[in-house]
Amino acid sequence: MDWVILLASGVLEAVWATALGRSDGFRRPWPTVVFVVASILSLVGLGIALHTLPTGTAYAVWTATGASLTVIWAMVTGTERASVAKVLLLGGIVVCVVGLKVLA
């Protein structure tokens, strides 16, 4: 169950990172509210997962999930240009994190 919570927290990391970018320096209220709520929930989930998961592995999974999904979302929505190199590098991140999970 902690792995599910950790992955959900990683998804929320992507949500808050995207909302932060759209908040225009905290001048837009709704993206700012989404950022605050998602970041709190993301950190709470990480904290819960750390009760049973190794800190280094859990943190790597959390950040890699959030970072990868943030970049993927930016490419899907057109705010960031997609390229073969980016897709391959994101795939490398995913493979490395899965490797950490397998070894944990």
C-alpha angles and dihedrals in degrees: 000000000000090000090055091049090048093051091047088051089052090053089051088052088059089048094052094044091052092045090049090055091050095045091082094224092322091302095117110071104208098049088045091053091047089050093051096045096043094046093051093047091045093053093044090053091049089050092051092048091051090065089080108009126079109262098229095049094042093049092048091050092046095050095040092050092049096043095046094047091046092055093043091050091049091052093046093050093044098242089117127036116248121225138172090246093055092048092049092048091049088050088053091053091051093048092049093049092048087051090053091050092050091051095043 
